[in-house]
Every structure is written in C-alpha cells, then in structure tokens.
C-alpha cells in the first residue's frame, strides 16, 4: 500500500479502495444482488472528495458500544469514531439534552452568550484544575483548538521579544512524530513529512526536536544566534507514533525548561482528554509527568460525537493576550454543542467512567498480553487509549480481518493497531474484543 494510503491524521484513517472489499467482492456466482453497502460505497465515491479513500463500510446506527451497517451486520466498536464517542452511541441522557437544546435554540452567534456555553467553560476549567483567571476558547475541532493555541503562542512570542529587546524571530518547538491537525498552522507543527511537504512553505519558525530526547530539547533552548523559544507543543501520548506515551521524566524536564526560559508549554489533549486515559486530562497522570501546562487543547470526546474543540489558557495574564477580534469562529461554543458536551461530561461523572477507563484499560492490556498471539510484539497505552504493536507491518490487513469478524479497530501505523473504545465499555465487551484479537492470524499480508 503506498504512503498516502497509510496516512493517519488523528481524525480519520485513510484506506485504499483495494483491500476494503472484504465481504464485498461483487455479485455472487449465483447472481444474488450486491449488498446495499456496496451500492452506497459506489455512490460515495461518485460524489465525495477522495481524501479518506473508500470507507470500510456504510454504517447505519449504533447503540452502546455496538454499531450496525446498512446490511444489518453488527460490530463491536473499539474505535469509537477515533476516540470521539466517549459515552457510546445513543446514550439516552445525551439524546435528551441535545433534543431539548435543539428545541430551545441551536445557534445564536458569538454576539450573544448562552447558559450552556458559560456552564461548560466553568466545568472544563474546574476539571483541568486551572487557576483563577483561566479562560476557555471554543472551536469546532482539534485542529481549530491547536490553531488557537499557536496563535496565542505567537502573541506571547511577540511580547517576549519586545521584553528582551531582540529583533530575532521567536520560535515554537514541536516534537518528531507529533500530530496536531491539518489546517495550515496546526500542520506546521505536525511532523510527518508526507502530509506536510505538499503544502510547504508553511508557518515559519516552527522547529522539530526529537521526542523523548531531553538533550536535543536543551540544545534547542540554548541555540545561539536564534530568537527565544516562545512555546513547546506536545502530545503526552503520541497517536501518530503508534499510541506512544512520552517518558514521564522527559515531560517534567521539558516543563522545567519552559519555566526557566519563560516559554509556554502547550499540551495537546485532543485525543487523550476527557477521561480517555483514566484521568480527566493526561497531564494529570503522574506516569505522564503530572505537570501543569500553560495551554491545554481538547476536542474529540468532549461532546460525545458532536463537533467541538477548544483550549484552556491557564491564568489571567496569558488569557488576556486574546482580546476582541484577535480570534473567532462563527459556530464556536454554540449552545447545541455546549449542551452535548455538558451531557457527555455529566454521564462520565455520574457513571464513574474516568475510573472505569483505568480499570477496563488495565484489563485490556493484561488480557491481550496473556493471549500469547505470536503476531503481537507489544501492548501499550494508558486507560482506554491503547495499541498493539505487531511483529510485521500488517496492521491494515489486521483491521480488515477484525472487521470481518465483527470488531472495529484501526491502524495508526503500518505495524500498530489502535484500540480506543467508548468509555462505557464493559468487562464482557473487553473479553469479546480480546477473544477476536487473540485469533488474528500470524500470516496476514503486509501493507
């Protein structure tokens, strides 16, 4: 499979048309009609931009941790819309909240405020443990959240250069293998060359430093003849690298460097936030540094399937850098999205899903390691964001095989399978998924 069909952008796994026909190989020898799924995928290809390749199936509806395609086939979903459907499908409290808000008002523009918007910002600041004076900016996606964070970092950089009396441009440091989005600013801080290079030149003065190499980070801060570093942006678990947690001491050392040089630490929690890793935010875990960021971005699971993202800036001084007109979005923080997010967070709290993510994640990793599947090289992750590292680059074939056996997973690297089920996943659901994964054939074709 060529490189463009192996890309993963943190929001959608790309697949080629070849290899997506498992179970849909055309009309049968007996002349039976094609499945509805096959017909609809043809229509999809006729009208959709081919940025995602051909979808694996046409899904119809979901309930809990299960989804059904248009032909009535049932699947156990261990991807959750790529860590988005945090409380699963069709949760009654989510439906009730969204329906009630839609009947009241769905959108008012940011010339006005609404109760859900205000209450959600208050709730997120409290969950993040952010100090008094912290503020929230709402967007519609993780990429938008990181765009906002990078713009704030640029304003801070201009301020720092003025304080230092230097005309050398300030710099932003990102990590190798990091992913922050596909819009132009976020893409500039995203490492993978295959998705960056076609759009260069990108935003200047963003440099990449090897992840987990504290000496390389120190060298970047100490570089002579260059402007000051205004911010370091990092995921504490790198999804594009194959659900790879950064070393806790490395994270703490980066925090110390940022403090020493008065640089911002931006923690991208688009995939790891809102209970996914067994804490409300990954930065709150001691085994992921236990640090306090200056800016944290979030999206994906915050609204349980409704498009929403945003950032929290810690403290009044930093938050004041954004003034009227410096940033904005028409749909950002609309009351329908905010109501969906409040309902999602409410379910996570009421049902103890942060704690469940920790328990079910530990069960998943322990049981996968106990299968002794000869294809498995390593199992890693935190909470309910996990990965199986394979001994050969056959992850896409593994995804197809699992789908044919009723399990939805995805490939985040040629040799890595990602597992990110809804936080409502049960012990029985984990047992079922492990039983399927334990049977993954050792001789799957390579990508």
C-alpha positions in Angstrom: 0.0 0.0 0.0 1.5 3.4 -0.9 2.3 6.0 1.6 -0.7 8.3 1.1 -3.0 5.3 1.9 -1.1 4.7 5.1 -1.6 8.2 6.5 -3.4 8.8 9.7 -4.3 12.3 10.7 -5.6 11.8 14.1 -9.1 12.3 12.9 -9.6 9.8 10.1 -7.8 6.7 9.0 -7.1 6.6 5.2 -7.6 3.4 3.3 -7.2 2.5 -0.3 -10.0 1.1 -2.3 -8.0 -2.1 -2.7 -8.3 -4.2 0.5 -11.6 -2.5 1.5 -13.7 -5.1 -0.3 -13.7 -7.7 2.5 -17.1 -9.3 2.1 -18.0 -7.0 -0.8 -16.3 -8.7 -3.7 -19.0 -8.1 -6.3 -22.1 -10.1 -7.3 -22.1 -13.7 -6.2 -21.8 -16.6 -8.6 -25.5 -17.4 -8.1 -26.4 -13.9 -9.3 -27.5 -12.6 -5.9 -27.9 -8.8 -5.7 -25.0 -6.8 -4.4 -25.2 -5.7 -0.7 -26.6 -2.3 0.0 -23.3 -1.3 1.4 -21.5 -2.0 -1.8 -24.0 0.1 -3.9 -23.8 3.0 -1.4 -20.0 3.0 -1.5 -20.1 3.3 -5.2 -22.3 6.4 -4.8 -20.0 7.7 -2.1 -17.0 7.5 -4.5 -19.0 9.4 -7.1 -19.6 12.5 -5.0 -17.0 12.7 -2.2 -13.5 14.1 -2.4 -11.1 11.2 -2.2 -9.2 12.4 0.9 -10.3 9.5 3.0 -10.2 6.7 0.4 -13.0 4.3 0.2 -14.8 3.7 3.5 -14.7 0.3 5.0 -18.5 0.1 5.5 -21.6 2.3 5.4 -22.8 2.4 9.0 -26.5 2.9 9.8 -26.9 3.2 13.6 -25.4 2.4 16.9 -26.4 1.5 20.5 -24.0 1.4 23.4 -20.6 0.0 22.1 -22.1 -1.6 19.0 -22.9 -0.3 15.5 -24.8 -1.8 12.6 -24.1 -1.3 8.9 -26.8 -0.8 6.2 -26.9 -4.6 5.6 -27.6 -5.3 9.2 -24.2 -6.6 10.2 -23.3 -5.9 13.8 -19.9 -4.7 15.1 -18.3 -4.2 18.4 -16.7 -0.8 18.2 -13.3 -0.5 19.7 -12.5 2.8 17.8 -15.4 5.0 19.0 -15.2 7.3 16.0 -11.4 7.6 16.8 -11.8 8.3 20.5 -14.8 10.6 19.9 -17.9 8.7 21.0 -16.9 8.7 24.7 -20.2 7.6 26.0 -21.0 5.3 23.2 -24.0 5.5 20.8 -27.5 6.8 21.5 -27.0 7.4 25.3 -30.4 8.5 26.5 -29.1 11.4 28.6 -27.2 12.7 25.6 -30.2 12.4 23.3 -32.4 14.1 25.8 -30.0 17.0 26.3 -29.4 17.6 22.6 -33.1 17.3 21.7 -34.1 19.7 24.5 -31.5 22.3 23.4 -32.3 21.9 19.7 -36.0 22.7 20.6 -34.9 25.7 22.5 -32.1 27.3 20.4 -29.3 25.7 18.4 -27.2 28.7 17.4 -27.1 32.4 18.3 -23.7 33.6 17.1 -21.0 34.9 19.4 -22.6 38.3 19.6 -24.6 36.6 22.3 -23.9 34.2 25.1 -26.0 31.2 26.3 -26.2 29.3 29.6 -24.7 26.0 28.2 -21.7 27.9 26.8 -21.0 29.6 30.1 -21.5 26.5 32.3 -19.4 24.3 30.0 -16.4 26.7 30.2 -16.7 26.8 34.0 -16.8 23.0 34.1 -13.8 22.5 31.9 -11.7 25.0 33.9 -12.6 23.1 37.1 -11.9 19.6 35.6 -8.5 20.8 34.4 -7.6 22.3 37.8 -6.8 25.6 36.1 -6.2 28.6 38.4 -8.4 31.6 38.9 -8.3 33.8 35.9 -8.1 30.9 33.4 -10.3 31.1 30.3 -11.7 28.9 27.6 -11.8 29.4 23.9 -14.3 27.1 22.0 -13.8 25.9 18.4 -15.2 23.0 16.3 -12.3 20.5 16.1 -8.9 19.6 17.4 -7.2 21.3 14.6 -9.0 24.6 15.4 -8.1 24.2 19.1 -4.4 23.9 18.2 -4.7 26.8 15.7 -6.0 29.0 18.6 -3.2 27.8 20.9 -0.5 28.5 18.3 -1.9 32.0 17.7 -1.8 32.7 21.4 1.8 31.4 21.5 2.6 33.9 18.7 1.2 36.8 20.6 3.1 35.7 23.6 6.3 35.4 21.5 5.9 38.9 20.2 5.5 40.1 23.7 8.6 38.2 24.9 10.8 39.5 22.0 9.8 43.1 22.9 10.7 42.5 26.5 14.1 41.0 25.5 14.7 43.8 23.0 15.5 41.4 20.2 14.6 41.5 16.6 15.3 37.8 16.1 12.1 35.9 15.4 10.7 33.8 18.3 10.4 30.1 17.8 7.9 27.3 18.5 9.2 23.8 19.2 7.2 20.7 18.2 8.2 17.0 18.6 9.0 14.5 16.0 6.1 12.1 15.3 3.7 14.6 16.8 0.3 15.3 15.2 -1.7 18.5 15.8 -4.0 18.8 12.8 -4.2 19.5 9.1 -5.1 23.2 8.9 -2.1 25.3 7.9 -1.0 26.4 11.4 -1.6 23.0 13.0 0.0 21.3 10.1 3.1 23.4 10.5 3.6 21.8 14.0 2.8 18.3 12.6 5.8 16.2 12.0 5.0 13.6 9.3 6.8 14.8 6.1 4.3 13.0 3.8 1.4 15.2 4.9 3.5 18.4 5.4 5.6 18.7 2.2 2.9 19.1 -0.4 1.7 22.3 1.3 5.1 24.0 2.0 6.0 26.7 2.7 4.2 26.5 6.0 4.2 28.8 9.0 7.8 29.7 9.6 9.9 29.4 12.8 8.4 26.1 14.0 11.2 23.6 14.6 11.1 19.9 15.4 13.0 18.3 18.2 13.4 14.5 18.7 10.7 13.3 21.1 12.0 11.9 24.4 15.5 13.4 23.8 15.9 16.0 26.6 19.5 16.9 25.4 18.0 17.8 22.0 15.4 20.0 23.7 18.1 21.7 25.8 20.1 22.3 22.7 17.1 24.0 21.1 16.6 26.3 24.0 20.4 27.1 24.2 20.9 27.7 20.5 23.0 30.8 19.9 22.1 33.3 17.2 18.4 32.4 17.3 15.4 34.1 18.8 13.8 32.9 22.0 11.5 29.8 22.2 8.0 31.0 22.9 6.3 27.6 23.3 6.7 23.9 23.1 3.7 22.0 21.8 3.4 18.3 22.6 1.1 15.3 22.9 1.8 13.3 26.1 0.8 10.2 24.2 1.7 10.4 20.5 -1.1 8.9 18.5 0.6 9.1 15.1 3.7 7.4 16.5 1.5 4.4 17.4 -0.1 5.4 20.8 3.4 6.0 22.2 3.5 7.6 25.7 6.3 10.1 26.3 8.6 9.4 29.2 7.3 11.0 32.5 10.7 12.4 33.4 11.1 13.9 29.9 7.8 15.7 30.3 8.8 17.1 33.7 12.2 18.2 32.3 10.5 20.0 29.4 8.2 21.7 31.9 11.3 22.8 33.9 13.0 24.2 30.7 9.9 26.1 29.8 9.8 27.6 33.3 13.4 28.5 33.2 13.2 30.2 29.8 9.6 31.6 30.3 8.3 29.6 27.4 4.7 28.2 27.2 4.0 24.5 27.5 1.1 23.6 25.2 -0.3 20.1 25.8 -2.4 18.7 23.0 -5.1 16.7 24.7 -7.3 16.4 21.6 -7.2 12.6 21.8 -6.2 12.0 25.4 -8.5 14.3 27.2 -12.0 14.0 28.8 -11.3 10.8 30.7 -9.8 8.8 27.8 -6.6 7.9 29.7 -8.1 7.2 33.1 -7.8 10.8 34.3 -9.8 13.9 33.1 -6.6 15.0 31.3 -3.5 13.1 30.6 -1.3 15.8 32.1 -2.8 15.0 35.4 -1.3 11.5 35.4 2.0 11.1 37.3 3.1 8.5 34.8 2.7 11.1 32.1 4.6 13.8 34.0 2.0 15.1 36.4 2.7 18.6 35.1 0.6 21.7 34.7 0.5 23.2 31.2 0.1 26.8 30.2 -2.3 25.9 27.5 -4.3 22.6 27.0 -6.3 21.9 23.9 -9.2 19.4 23.7 -11.7 18.1 21.3 -12.8 14.6 20.2 -14.6 13.0 23.2 -15.7 16.3 24.8 -19.2 16.4 23.2 -19.8 12.7 22.8 -19.9 12.8 19.0 -21.0 16.4 18.4 -18.2 18.5 16.7 -16.5 20.6 19.4 -12.9 21.6 20.4 -11.2 24.3 22.3 -8.4 25.4 24.5 -7.9 26.4 28.1 -5.3 29.1 28.9 -4.1 28.9 32.4 -4.1 32.2 34.3 -5.2 35.7 33.7 -2.0 37.1 32.2 -1.9 34.6 29.4 -5.6 34.6 28.8 -5.6 38.4 28.3 -3.5 38.0 25.2 -6.7 37.2 23.3 -8.8 40.4 23.0 -11.9 41.1 20.9 -11.0 40.5 17.2 -7.8 38.5 17.7 -9.6 35.2 17.1 -13.0 33.9 16.4 -15.3 31.3 14.8 -19.0 31.5 13.7 -20.1 28.2 15.2 -17.7 28.0 18.2 -19.4 27.4 21.5 -22.9 27.3 20.1 -25.5 26.1 22.6 -26.2 22.8 20.9 -22.6 21.7 21.0 -22.2 23.0 24.6 -25.3 21.1 25.7 -24.0 17.9 24.1 -20.7 18.4 25.9 -22.3 19.1 29.3 -24.4 16.0 28.9 -21.3 13.9 27.9 -19.3 15.2 30.9 -22.3 14.6 33.2 -22.6 11.0 32.1 -18.9 10.4 32.6 -19.2 11.8 36.1 -22.4 10.0 37.0 -21.3 6.6 35.7 -17.7 6.8 37.0 -16.3 6.4 33.5 -12.9 8.0 34.3 -12.3 5.3 36.8 -13.7 2.7 34.5 -11.3 3.8 31.8 -8.4 3.0 34.1 -9.8 -0.4 35.2 -11.0 -1.6 31.7 -7.8 -0.4 30.1 -5.7 -2.4 32.5 -7.9 -5.4 31.8 -7.5 -4.9 28.1 -3.7 -4.7 28.2 -3.3 -7.5 30.7 -5.6 -9.9 28.7 -4.0 -9.0 25.4 -0.6 -9.8 26.7 -1.9 -13.1 28.1 -3.1 -14.3 24.7 0.5 -15.1 23.5 -0.6 -14.3 20.0 2.7 -14.7 18.0 1.9 -11.7 15.9 1.9 -9.4 19.0 5.2 -7.7 19.8 4.0 -5.2 22.5 0.8 -3.9 24.1 1.0 -0.3 25.4 -1.2 2.6 26.4 -3.0 4.4 29.2 -6.6 4.0 30.2 -8.7 3.3 27.1 -6.2 4.6 24.6 -4.1 1.5 23.7 -2.1 -0.1 20.9 -0.9 -3.5 19.8 2.5 -3.4 18.2 2.7 -6.1 15.6 5.9 -8.0 14.6 5.3 -7.3 10.9 3.8 -4.3 9.1 0.3 -5.9 8.5 -1.9 -3.6 10.5 -4.3 -2.7 7.7 -4.8 -6.4 7.0 -5.4 -7.0 10.7 -8.0 -4.2 10.6 -9.8 -5.8 7.7 -9.7 -9.3 9.3 -11.1 -7.9 12.6 -13.9 -6.1 10.8 -14.9 -9.3 9.0 -15.1 -10.9 12.5 -17.2 -8.1 14.0 -14.7 -5.9 15.6 -13.8 -2.3 14.6 -10.2 -1.2 15.3 -7.8 0.9 13.2 -4.2 1.1 12.1 -2.3 4.2 13.2 1.0 2.9 11.8 1.9 0.0 9.4 2.7 -2.2 12.4 0.4 -0.7 15.1 -3.3 -1.3 15.8 -5.1 1.3 17.9 -7.8 0.5 20.4 -10.0 3.3 21.8 -13.5 2.0 22.7 -16.2 4.1 24.3 -15.6 4.8 28.0 -18.8 2.8 28.8 -17.1 -0.4 27.6 -17.8 -3.4 30.0 -15.7 -6.3 31.2 -17.7 -8.5 28.8 -17.0 -6.2 25.9 -13.3 -6.3 26.6 -13.4 -10.1 26.8 -15.1 -10.3 23.5 -12.7 -8.0 21.8 -9.7 -9.8 23.2 -11.1 -13.1 22.1 -11.3 -11.8 18.5 -7.9 -10.2 18.6 -6.3 -13.4 20.0 -7.3 -15.1 16.8 -5.6 -12.7 14.5 -3.7 -14.9 12.0 0.1 -14.7 12.1 0.4 -14.9 8.3 -1.6 -11.7 7.4 -0.4 -10.0 4.2 1.9 -7.0 4.8 0.8 -3.4 3.9 
